[in-house]
Amino acid sequence: MPWWVKLSVKLALGSLPVPPRAWRALGLRRHSFAADDPTRLVPPLAGLVARANERLGRAERSVLEIGPGAMVRRAPIAAALGLGPILYLDVEDDAPRELEPYRRAAEAAREAGLAPPDLSGCATREEVLAACGARLLIGGPERLAEVPAGSVDLVFSEVALEHVRRDALAPLLAALRRVTAPDGIGLHGVDFHDHLGGALRHLRFSPGFWEGAAVGRAGLYNNRLGLTEMLDAFAEAGFAAAAPHRLVWDSPPLPPGGAHPALHRRPADDRVCYAEIEARPA
């Protein structure tokens, strides 16, 4: 499907008075597309924990995931890996309400040789999360005021930060800096391409249009920050941040005429498709 057709269809659907959760129930505008893939349950989370252990030089305990979506189902796996307390922060509640996804995750942990919590006595999602030592916070950075300062060993996100609105990123990172332990770490995977075909076509649009309500309702929004700008935002929040791993294009897939001039893009950022950011308190 041509990108401009996809854009038009998504904008049209977004204008309809349908709640986001209803679209996702129909298989549209879904977050966490890999949540139903069993191979995406234990190995990625175990790998992330191992990476954090290596960077920290110790086993982390408390963990906060930003924008987990349906991946809250991995709470039994996180508990089986020795993590706790486990915190999830999301702007809307997209975590499974039925219990079967959590039971499947617990079974995947057992098959991997781990010992997840016993969920047999749980009748609700809330009881499952409590059994895992997990808590789901719905809202913005203000919800992190409930988390003690310096109490989180590992903060991580998987392609979530690019969806934080530009004016909300600084408050979020400031809140993350407050809750991160002095020797803690943040590990964040960030996509920098658009959702119109995986290029940079979204850079053609003016801020007035792109930051407006229509793009957000259509499920197309990302903040269009480049890697340099993202690292600068971490630094302004009090982190020492770097991107040791990057996926880059051979040549920038910019739209005809280049990026909108109001974005003030740095040319080096236009080659970065994806990056893994490591952030420590400065």
Secondary structure as UniProt FT lines:
FT   HELIX           3..14
FT   HELIX           20..25
FT   TURN            26..27
FT   HELIX           33..36
FT   HELIX           38..40
FT   HELIX           42..56
FT   STRAND          63..66
FT   HELIX           69..74
FT   HELIX           75..80
FT   TURN            81..82
FT   STRAND          86..90
FT   HELIX           100..111
FT   TURN            112..113
FT   TURN            120..121
FT   HELIX           125..131
FT   TURN            132..133
FT   STRAND          134..138
FT   HELIX           141..146
FT   TURN            149..150
FT   STRAND          152..158
FT   HELIX           161..163
FT   HELIX           166..179
FT   STRAND          180..191
FT   HELIX           201..204
FT   HELIX           207..210
FT   HELIX           213..217
FT   TURN            218..219
FT   HELIX           227..236
FT   TURN            237..238
FT   STRAND          239..248
FT   TURN            256..257
FT   HELIX           261..263
FT   HELIX           267..271
FT   STRAND          272..281
//
